[in-house]
Amino acid sequence: MLGFELTTWDYITFGGLLILIVAGVTVLVLVAGLPGKIAISRNHPDAEAVKMMGWAGFLAVVPWIQAFIWAFKPTDIIDIRRFPAEERESIAREIARLRGEEPVAKDTEKAAEKSAE
């Protein structure tokens, strides 16, 4: 069909190329998600935005670098709509949602704080 016969070495070459392609795609996926994982592990208040910017900016490279830097940047939150304790609870619930964990209820948190005292 091709005008020549495929030998064992041809099949080994195809297998090697397939392994390299799968490894390359795996590395790309791990690197693209890196800023989001760093932001979530550091409890960054804008973790979801960092995660989305890491994925969306990967092909253009510059936005991915910005997301990577942003994941490490300490962010002070000044939100006049909530008191600092409420803001911490809100961030903790958001980080739990991004990690895929069950968010802790407010009553459970308050009971845990009272029992610790």
JOWOGI-V708604 format. One record per residue. N is the residue number from 1. NEAR is the number of other C-alpha atoms within 10 Angstrom. Layout:
n	near
N	NEAR
N	NEAR
This chain:
n	near
1	4
2	5
3	5
4	6
5	8
6	9
7	8
8	9
9	9
10	11
11	11
12	11
13	11
14	12
15	12
16	11
17	12
18	12
19	11
20	12
21	12
22	11
23	12
24	12
25	11
26	12
27	11
28	14
29	13
30	12
31	16
32	23
33	20
34	20
35	28
36	27
37	22
38	18
39	25
40	22
41	13
42	15
43	18
44	24
45	22
46	17
47	25
48	18
49	16
50	27
51	25
52	17
53	22
54	28
55	19
56	16
57	17
58	19
59	12
60	9
61	13
62	12
63	16
64	25
65	16
66	15
67	27
68	23
69	13
70	22
71	28
72	13
73	12
74	11
75	11
76	8
77	10
78	10
79	9
80	8
81	8
82	11
83	10
84	13
85	9
86	12
87	17
88	15
89	16
90	16
91	17
92	17
93	18
94	21
95	23
96	16
97	14
98	17
99	13
100	9
101	11
102	10
103	16
104	13
105	10
106	13
107	9
108	10
109	12
110	11
111	10
112	11
113	10
114	9
115	8
116	7
117	5
